[in-house]
Amino acid sequence: MKVRFTPSGRIQFLQAVSYILQDNPQAAIQFRKKAEHALRRLRRFPESGRLIPEFPDLPFRIVPPYRFFYRREGKAIWVVACWHGAQLPTEPMEEKDV
């Protein structure tokens, strides 16, 4: 199982790291390590994330420390968005990495 990011999902993740880095470089490093650990877990346990409370009928799941919105497609996990848990989400897009 591979974990891949859509272009917008990657941008949102990198923006989150950059935002934290501005105020606290050590916290940014810790956030990235926690995020990478959570995403590596998805390789072995792709259904370990929970359904999105705001959109329970969508095929996406979320995994903390931020909210990584992902879906399983064949042998790949596609991270389609990355938002802070306090952000109110809009419905995730169906874009794919090309």
N, CA, C and O atoms as a GROMACS GRO file, in nm:
protein
  392
    1MET      N    1   0.086  -0.117   0.000
    1MET     CA    2   0.000   0.000   0.000
    1MET      C    3   0.091   0.124   0.000
    1MET      O    4   0.183   0.134   0.081
    2LYS      N    5   0.065   0.217  -0.089
    2LYS     CA    6   0.142   0.341  -0.095
    2LYS      C    7   0.054   0.457  -0.051
    2LYS      O    8  -0.066   0.459  -0.078
    3VAL      N    9   0.114   0.553   0.017
    3VAL     CA   10   0.044   0.675   0.055
    3VAL      C   11   0.088   0.784  -0.041
    3VAL      O   12   0.207   0.813  -0.054
    4ARG      N   13  -0.008   0.844  -0.109
    4ARG     CA   14   0.019   0.949  -0.207
    4ARG      C   15  -0.065   1.071  -0.173
    4ARG      O   16  -0.169   1.061  -0.109
    5PHE      N   17  -0.017   1.186  -0.215
    5PHE     CA   18  -0.090   1.311  -0.196
    5PHE      C   19  -0.141   1.362  -0.329
    5PHE      O   20  -0.071   1.354  -0.430
    6THR      N   21  -0.263   1.413  -0.330
    6THR     CA   22  -0.307   1.490  -0.446
    6THR      C   23  -0.230   1.622  -0.441
    6THR      O   24  -0.176   1.656  -0.336
    7PRO      N   25  -0.223   1.697  -0.551
    7PRO     CA   26  -0.152   1.825  -0.546
    7PRO      C   27  -0.203   1.919  -0.437
    7PRO      O   28  -0.124   1.980  -0.365
    8SER      N   29  -0.334   1.930  -0.423
    8SER     CA   30  -0.388   2.021  -0.321
    8SER      C   31  -0.363   1.966  -0.180
    8SER      O   32  -0.338   2.044  -0.088
    9GLY      N   33  -0.368   1.835  -0.162
    9GLY     CA   34  -0.339   1.775  -0.032
    9GLY      C   35  -0.195   1.800   0.010
    9GLY      O   36  -0.169   1.830   0.126
   10ARG      N   37  -0.102   1.789  -0.084
   10ARG     CA   38   0.039   1.814  -0.055
   10ARG      C   39   0.062   1.960  -0.018
   10ARG      O   40   0.133   1.991   0.077
   11ILE      N   41   0.002   2.049  -0.095
   11ILE     CA   42   0.017   2.193  -0.067
   11ILE      C   43  -0.036   2.225   0.072
   11ILE      O   44   0.029   2.298   0.148
   12GLN      N   45  -0.152   2.174   0.107
   12GLN     CA   46  -0.210   2.202   0.239
   12GLN      C   47  -0.122   2.148   0.351
   12GLN      O   48  -0.106   2.214   0.454
   13PHE      N   49  -0.064   2.029   0.332
   13PHE     CA   50   0.024   1.973   0.434
   13PHE      C   51   0.149   2.059   0.450
   13PHE      O   52   0.188   2.091   0.562
   14LEU      N   53   0.212   2.096   0.340
   14LEU     CA   54   0.332   2.179   0.347
   14LEU      C   55   0.302   2.318   0.404
   14LEU      O   56   0.386   2.374   0.475
   15GLN      N   57   0.185   2.372   0.375
   15GLN     CA   58   0.146   2.501   0.433
   15GLN      C   59   0.128   2.489   0.584
   15GLN      O   60   0.162   2.582   0.657
   16ALA      N   61   0.075   2.377   0.631
   16ALA     CA   62   0.057   2.357   0.775
   16ALA      C   63   0.193   2.353   0.844
   16ALA      O   64   0.212   2.416   0.948
   17VAL      N   65   0.288   2.279   0.786
   17VAL     CA   66   0.423   2.272   0.843
   17VAL      C   67   0.487   2.410   0.843
   17VAL      O   68   0.547   2.451   0.942
   18SER      N   69   0.474   2.482   0.733
   18SER     CA   70   0.531   2.616   0.721
   18SER      C   71   0.471   2.712   0.823
   18SER      O   72   0.543   2.792   0.882
   19TYR      N   73   0.341   2.705   0.843
   19TYR     CA   74   0.272   2.792   0.937
   19TYR      C   75   0.324   2.770   1.080
   19TYR      O   76   0.352   2.865   1.152
   20ILE      N   77   0.335   2.644   1.119
   20ILE     CA   78   0.384   2.612   1.253
   20ILE      C   79   0.531   2.654   1.266
   20ILE      O   80   0.572   2.703   1.371
   21LEU      N   81   0.607   2.636   1.161
   21LEU     CA   82   0.750   2.668   1.160
   21LEU      C   83   0.775   2.816   1.192
   21LEU      O   84   0.875   2.850   1.255
   22GLN      N   85   0.685   2.903   1.148
   22GLN     CA   86   0.702   3.047   1.170
   22GLN      C   87   0.709   3.081   1.319
   22GLN      O   88   0.788   3.166   1.359
   23ASP      N   89   0.627   3.015   1.399
   23ASP     CA   90   0.621   3.046   1.542
   23ASP      C   91   0.706   2.954   1.628
   23ASP      O   92   0.758   2.996   1.732
   24ASN      N   93   0.720   2.828   1.586
   24ASN     CA   94   0.787   2.732   1.672
   24ASN      C   95   0.849   2.621   1.587
   24ASN      O   96   0.783   2.521   1.558
   25PRO      N   97   0.977   2.638   1.548
   25PRO     CA   98   1.042   2.537   1.463
   25PRO      C   99   1.039   2.396   1.523
   25PRO      O  100   1.021   2.298   1.450
   26GLN      N  101   1.058   2.385   1.653
   26GLN     CA  102   1.056   2.252   1.716
   26GLN      C  103   0.918   2.188   1.706
   26GLN      O  104   0.906   2.067   1.682
   27ALA      N  105   0.814   2.267   1.723
   27ALA     CA  106   0.677   2.215   1.710
   27ALA      C  107   0.650   2.171   1.567
   27ALA      O  108   0.579   2.073   1.545
   28ALA      N  109   0.706   2.241   1.470
   28ALA     CA  110   0.688   2.204   1.329
   28ALA      C  111   0.752   2.068   1.302
   28ALA      O  112   0.696   1.985   1.231
   29ILE      N  113   0.871   2.047   1.360
   29ILE     CA  114   0.939   1.918   1.343
   29ILE      C  115   0.856   1.807   1.406
   29ILE      O  116   0.839   1.700   1.347
   30GLN      N  117   0.805   1.832   1.526
   30GLN     CA  118   0.724   1.731   1.595
   30GLN      C  119   0.594   1.702   1.519
   30GLN      O  120   0.553   1.587   1.506
   31PHE      N  121   0.531   1.808   1.468
   31PHE     CA  122   0.409   1.789   1.389
   31PHE      C  123   0.436   1.702   1.269
   31PHE      O  124   0.361   1.608   1.241
   32ARG      N  125   0.544   1.732   1.197
   32ARG     CA  126   0.576   1.654   1.077
   32ARG      C  127   0.604   1.508   1.114
   32ARG      O  128   0.560   1.417   1.043
   33LYS      N  129   0.677   1.485   1.222
   33LYS     CA  130   0.705   1.346   1.264
   33LYS      C  131   0.576   1.272   1.299
   33LYS      O  132   0.558   1.157   1.260
   34LYS      N  133   0.487   1.338   1.373
   34LYS     CA  134   0.359   1.274   1.410
   34LYS      C  135   0.276   1.245   1.285
   34LYS      O  136   0.215   1.139   1.272
   35ALA      N  137   0.275   1.341   1.193
   35ALA     CA  138   0.198   1.324   1.070
   35ALA      C  139   0.254   1.207   0.989
   35ALA      O  140   0.178   1.123   0.941
   36GLU      N  141   0.386   1.203   0.974
   36GLU     CA  142   0.447   1.094   0.898
   36GLU      C  143   0.421   0.959   0.963
   36GLU      O  144   0.397   0.860   0.894
   37HIS      N  145   0.424   0.954   1.096
   37HIS     CA  146   0.394   0.831   1.168
   37HIS      C  147   0.250   0.786   1.140
   37HIS      O  148   0.224   0.669   1.112
   38ALA      N  149   0.157   0.880   1.149
   38ALA     CA  150   0.016   0.847   1.125
   38ALA      C  151  -0.006   0.801   0.982
   38ALA      O  152  -0.081   0.706   0.958
   39LEU      N  153   0.060   0.865   0.887
   39LEU     CA  154   0.043   0.828   0.746
   39LEU      C  155   0.110   0.693   0.716
   39LEU      O  156   0.059   0.616   0.635
   40ARG      N  157   0.223   0.663   0.782
   40ARG     CA  158   0.286   0.531   0.765
   40ARG      C  159   0.194   0.421   0.818
   40ARG      O  160   0.188   0.312   0.762
   41ARG      N  161   0.123   0.449   0.927
   41ARG     CA  162   0.030   0.351   0.984
   41ARG      C  163  -0.078   0.314   0.881
   41ARG      O  164  -0.124   0.200   0.878
   42LEU      N  165  -0.116   0.409   0.799
   42LEU     CA  166  -0.219   0.382   0.698
   42LEU      C  167  -0.174   0.278   0.596
   42LEU      O  168  -0.257   0.209   0.537
   43ARG      N  169  -0.044   0.266   0.575
   43ARG     CA  170   0.005   0.164   0.481
   43ARG      C  171  -0.036   0.024   0.526
   43ARG      O  172  -0.073  -0.061   0.445
   44ARG      N  173  -0.029   0.002   0.657
   44ARG     CA  174  -0.064  -0.130   0.711
   44ARG      C  175  -0.211  -0.141   0.746
   44ARG      O  176  -0.271  -0.248   0.735
   45PHE      N  177  -0.269  -0.030   0.789
   45PHE     CA  178  -0.408  -0.031   0.836
   45PHE      C  179  -0.487   0.080   0.767
   45PHE      O  180  -0.521   0.180   0.830
   46PRO      N  181  -0.517   0.064   0.639
   46PRO     CA  182  -0.581   0.172   0.563
   46PRO      C  183  -0.720   0.212   0.612
   46PRO      O  184  -0.766   0.322   0.583
   47GLU      N  185  -0.785   0.126   0.686
   47GLU     CA  186  -0.919   0.160   0.736
   47GLU      C  187  -0.913   0.213   0.880
   47GLU      O  188  -1.017   0.224   0.945
   48SER      N  189  -0.793   0.245   0.929
   48SER     CA  190  -0.779   0.287   1.069
   48SER      C  191  -0.829   0.428   1.095
   48SER      O  192  -0.858   0.463   1.210
   49GLY      N  193  -0.839   0.510   0.993
   49GLY     CA  194  -0.895   0.643   1.013
   49GLY      C  195  -1.044   0.634   1.036
   49GLY      O  196  -1.108   0.532   1.009
   50ARG      N  197  -1.099   0.743   1.087
   50ARG     CA  198  -1.244   0.740   1.110
   50ARG      C  199  -1.317   0.818   1.003
   50ARG      O  200  -1.259   0.904   0.936
   51LEU      N  201  -1.445   0.788   0.987
   51LEU     CA  202  -1.526   0.861   0.890
   51LEU      C  203  -1.534   1.007   0.930
   51LEU      O  204  -1.523   1.039   1.048
   52ILE      N  205  -1.552   1.094   0.834
   52ILE     CA  206  -1.560   1.237   0.860
   52ILE      C  207  -1.696   1.266   0.924
   52ILE      O  208  -1.799   1.243   0.861
   53PRO      N  209  -1.697   1.318   1.047
   53PRO     CA  210  -1.826   1.341   1.114
   53PRO      C  211  -1.919   1.432   1.034
   53PRO      O  212  -2.040   1.410   1.033
   54GLU      N  213  -1.863   1.533   0.969
   54GLU     CA  214  -1.947   1.627   0.894
   54GLU      C  215  -1.999   1.568   0.763
   54GLU      O  216  -2.100   1.615   0.710
   55PHE      N  217  -1.929   1.465   0.711
   55PHE     CA  218  -1.966   1.404   0.582
   55PHE      C  219  -1.960   1.251   0.592
   55PHE      O  220  -1.877   1.189   0.525
   56PRO      N  221  -2.045   1.189   0.674
   56PRO     CA  222  -2.034   1.044   0.697
   56PRO      C  223  -2.062   0.958   0.574
   56PRO      O  224  -2.025   0.841   0.572
   57ASP      N  225  -2.127   1.013   0.473
   57ASP     CA  226  -2.159   0.935   0.354
   57ASP      C  227  -2.049   0.936   0.248
   57ASP      O  228  -2.057   0.864   0.149
   58LEU      N  229  -1.946   1.019   0.269
   58LEU     CA  230  -1.837   1.026   0.172
   58LEU      C  231  -1.738   0.911   0.196
   58LEU      O  232  -1.728   0.860   0.307
   59PRO      N  233  -1.665   0.871   0.090
   59PRO     CA  234  -1.570   0.760   0.105
   59PRO      C  235  -1.437   0.802   0.168
   59PRO      O  236  -1.340   0.726   0.162
   60PHE      N  237  -1.430   0.919   0.227
   60PHE     CA  238  -1.306   0.968   0.286
   60PHE      C  239  -1.301   0.935   0.434
   60PHE      O  240  -1.404   0.917   0.499
   61ARG      N  241  -1.179   0.928   0.487
   61ARG     CA  242  -1.157   0.909   0.629
   61ARG      C  243  -1.057   1.014   0.674
   61ARG      O  244  -0.990   1.077   0.593
   62ILE      N  245  -1.049   1.034   0.805
   62ILE     CA  246  -0.954   1.131   0.858
   62ILE      C  247  -0.864   1.064   0.961
   62ILE      O  248  -0.901   0.966   1.026
   63VAL      N  249  -0.744   1.120   0.973
   63VAL     CA  250  -0.649   1.073   1.072
   63VAL      C  251  -0.577   1.195   1.130
   63VAL      O  252  -0.530   1.280   1.054
   64PRO      N  253  -0.568   1.205   1.263
   64PRO     CA  254  -0.499   1.318   1.323
   64PRO      C  255  -0.346   1.305   1.304
   64PRO      O  256  -0.303   1.197   1.264
   65PRO      N  257  -0.264   1.404   1.329
   65PRO     CA  258  -0.280   1.513   1.424
   65PRO      C  259  -0.357   1.632   1.366
   65PRO      O  260  -0.433   1.695   1.439
   66TYR      N  261  -0.340   1.665   1.239
   66TYR     CA  262  -0.432   1.759   1.178
   66TYR      C  263  -0.547   1.670   1.134
   66TYR      O  264  -0.572   1.567   1.197
   67ARG      N  265  -0.616   1.706   1.032
   67ARG     CA  266  -0.717   1.617   0.977
   67ARG      C  267  -0.673   1.584   0.836
   67ARG      O  268  -0.689   1.664   0.744
   68PHE      N  269  -0.616   1.466   0.820
   68PHE     CA  270  -0.577   1.420   0.688
   68PHE      C  271  -0.696   1.348   0.628
   68PHE      O  272  -0.736   1.242   0.677
   69PHE      N  273  -0.752   1.404   0.524
   69PHE     CA  274  -0.866   1.344   0.456
   69PHE      C  275  -0.810   1.253   0.348
   69PHE      O  276  -0.735   1.298   0.261
   70TYR      N  277  -0.846   1.125   0.353
   70TYR     CA  278  -0.790   1.031   0.256
   70TYR      C  279  -0.896   0.932   0.212
   70TYR      O  280  -1.000   0.915   0.275
   71ARG      N  281  -0.864   0.867   0.101
   71ARG     CA  282  -0.948   0.758   0.052
   71ARG      C  283  -0.856   0.649   0.000
   71ARG      O  284  -0.744   0.675  -0.044
   72ARG      N  285  -0.904   0.529   0.004
   72ARG     CA  286  -0.829   0.415  -0.048
   72ARG      C  287  -0.875   0.391  -0.191
   72ARG      O  288  -0.995   0.388  -0.220
   73GLU      N  289  -0.778   0.374  -0.279
   73GLU     CA  290  -0.810   0.346  -0.419
   73GLU      C  291  -0.711   0.241  -0.468
   73GLU      O  292  -0.594   0.270  -0.492
   74GLY      N  293  -0.758   0.120  -0.484
   74GLY     CA  294  -0.670   0.010  -0.522
   74GLY      C  295  -0.566  -0.013  -0.415
   74GLY      O  296  -0.599  -0.034  -0.298
   75LYS      N  297  -0.439  -0.009  -0.454
   75LYS     CA  298  -0.329  -0.029  -0.359
   75LYS      C  299  -0.268   0.104  -0.316
   75LYS      O  300  -0.152   0.108  -0.275
   76ALA      N  301  -0.344   0.210  -0.324
   76ALA     CA  302  -0.293   0.342  -0.286
   76ALA      C  303  -0.389   0.409  -0.188
   76ALA      O  304  -0.510   0.392  -0.196
   77ILE      N  305  -0.331   0.486  -0.098
   77ILE     CA  306  -0.405   0.575  -0.009
   77ILE      C  307  -0.382   0.715  -0.064
   77ILE      O  308  -0.267   0.758  -0.074
   78TRP      N  309  -0.488   0.787  -0.099
   78TRP     CA  310  -0.476   0.922  -0.152
   78TRP      C  311  -0.516   1.023  -0.046
   78TRP      O  312  -0.632   1.026  -0.003
   79VAL      N  313  -0.421   1.105  -0.003
   79VAL     CA  314  -0.449   1.214   0.090
   79VAL      C  315  -0.496   1.331   0.004
   79VAL      O  316  -0.420   1.386  -0.076
   80VAL      N  317  -0.623   1.369   0.021
   80VAL     CA  318  -0.682   1.473  -0.064
   80VAL      C  319  -0.685   1.609   0.003
   80VAL      O  320  -0.702   1.711  -0.064
   81ALA      N  321  -0.668   1.613   0.136
   81ALA     CA  322  -0.671   1.742   0.206
   81ALA      C  323  -0.605   1.727   0.343
   81ALA      O  324  -0.598   1.617   0.398
   82CYS      N  325  -0.559   1.838   0.396
   82CYS     CA  326  -0.501   1.842   0.530
   82CYS      C  327  -0.544   1.973   0.593
   82CYS      O  328  -0.505   2.081   0.549
   83TRP      N  329  -0.626   1.964   0.699
   83TRP     CA  330  -0.676   2.082   0.768
   83TRP      C  331  -0.653   2.070   0.917
   83TRP      O  332  -0.641   1.960   0.971
   84HIS      N  333  -0.647   2.183   0.981
   84HIS     CA  334  -0.640   2.185   1.128
   84HIS      C  335  -0.774   2.138   1.180
   84HIS      O  336  -0.878   2.164   1.119
   85GLY      N  337  -0.773   2.069   1.293
   85GLY     CA  338  -0.897   2.016   1.350
   85GLY      C  339  -1.001   2.121   1.383
   85GLY      O  340  -1.120   2.090   1.389
   86ALA      N  341  -0.958   2.246   1.403
   86ALA     CA  342  -1.053   2.353   1.435
   86ALA      C  343  -1.117   2.414   1.311
   86ALA      O  344  -1.214   2.489   1.321
   87GLN      N  345  -1.063   2.382   1.193
   87GLN     CA  346  -1.121   2.437   1.070
   87GLN      C  347  -1.251   2.367   1.038
   87GLN      O  348  -1.263   2.246   1.057
   88LEU      N  349  -1.346   2.442   0.990
   88LEU     CA  350  -1.472   2.382   0.944
   88LEU      C  351  -1.451   2.338   0.800
   88LEU      O  352  -1.424   2.421   0.713
   89PRO      N  353  -1.464   2.209   0.774
   89PRO     CA  354  -1.435   2.160   0.639
   89PRO      C  355  -1.547   2.185   0.540
   89PRO      O  356  -1.665   2.194   0.575
   90THR      N  357  -1.505   2.196   0.415
   90THR     CA  358  -1.598   2.187   0.304
   90THR      C  359  -1.577   2.047   0.248
   90THR      O  360  -1.481   1.980   0.285
   91GLU      N  361  -1.663   2.003   0.163
   91GLU     CA  362  -1.653   1.867   0.111
   91GLU      C  363  -1.521   1.850   0.035
   91GLU      O  364  -1.492   1.930  -0.054
   92PRO      N  365  -1.441   1.747   0.068
   92PRO     CA  366  -1.313   1.725  -0.002
   92PRO      C  367  -1.334   1.701  -0.150
   92PRO      O  368  -1.436   1.645  -0.191
   93MET      N  369  -1.236   1.744  -0.229
   93MET     CA  370  -1.243   1.730  -0.374
   93MET      C  371  -1.198   1.592  -0.418
   93MET      O  372  -1.131   1.522  -0.342
   94GLU      N  373  -1.235   1.552  -0.538
   94GLU     CA  374  -1.201   1.420  -0.594
   94GLU      C  375  -1.083   1.427  -0.689
   94GLU      O  376  -1.080   1.352  -0.787
   95GLU      N  377  -0.986   1.514  -0.665
   95GLU     CA  378  -0.874   1.528  -0.756
   95GLU      C  379  -0.772   1.419  -0.729
   95GLU      O  380  -0.765   1.366  -0.618
   96LYS      N  381  -0.691   1.385  -0.831
   96LYS     CA  382  -0.586   1.284  -0.818
   96LYS      C  383  -0.455   1.341  -0.866
   96LYS      O  384  -0.451   1.429  -0.952
   97ASP      N  385  -0.346   1.289  -0.810
   97ASP     CA  386  -0.211   1.326  -0.854
   97ASP      C  387  -0.194   1.274  -0.996
   97ASP      O  388  -0.236   1.162  -1.026
   98VAL      N  389  -0.136   1.350  -1.083
   98VAL     CA  390  -0.121   1.307  -1.222
   98VAL      C  391   0.017   1.256  -1.248
   98VAL      O  392   0.048   1.215  -1.360
   0.00000   0.00000   0.00000
